[in-house]
Amino acid sequence: MDRPPVPPTALPDAPRSEGADANRRSGSAYRGLDARESSAKYIGQLRSISVQLIVVLLANLVVMLWAVRLERYVLYLVALALTLVAAFVTRLRKVKLFTGLSEVVGEDCDPARYRAALDALAERDRFGRSANTIAIELAYCDYLELDSAGALRRLESVGFKRASNPWWFRAMQVEFMARLDMGDIAGARGTLDRLSAFRKNFKEGARDRVFADEQLLDYDLLLRRPAERDVADAARMRERMMLATCHQQRAN
């Protein structure tokens, strides 16, 4: 089946620029690299971030032990606070790094390289802490590589403990696109209903809620046949094209 013009999407909470011009890059940070090189670069950067955190934690541990020995409890609390800040900053850096990796699809339009990096991540994920996230992104690769049935099968393995986990929104986005691609309009409508209900987990007026609302308007438009669309729909499509924040959106 010909691919419908579904705009690529990002998980709410991922960093996004506020306009097309700000994000008109010449490619991702992995542009020009093959699958193996892209994976190696990402894993190397991820390992570097982890090593930096370990160094900071060890240094703070030494300071904390020294502070307790000398009964300088203010210094102890400062070192403890710095430890928590370091852990938080490290998490943000890893999220930003993963967002940059996803640009292999968004900017380079190369799901094969993205898949290779995800496979490398899965090998490192010994305890399965990222298994659901990786499965969702691999399902997105399946969809992009014209295997929507495979994408839906892979999504069946996803299961988060928390019903409000924002990654559920991403999973349902991929499900919607796969069902639409397969011509399962009824299934796609059902998924859209679940997406609409899930967006209430995002605070009204917050960036993630605004993003979710925009996506649902796009999906509702895609479910309507061309003959059912009006002038307002055409204006919206034109506006979304102009405000596209990555190369794949503009291509679509």
Beta strands, then each sheet from edge to edge (+ up, - down):
end
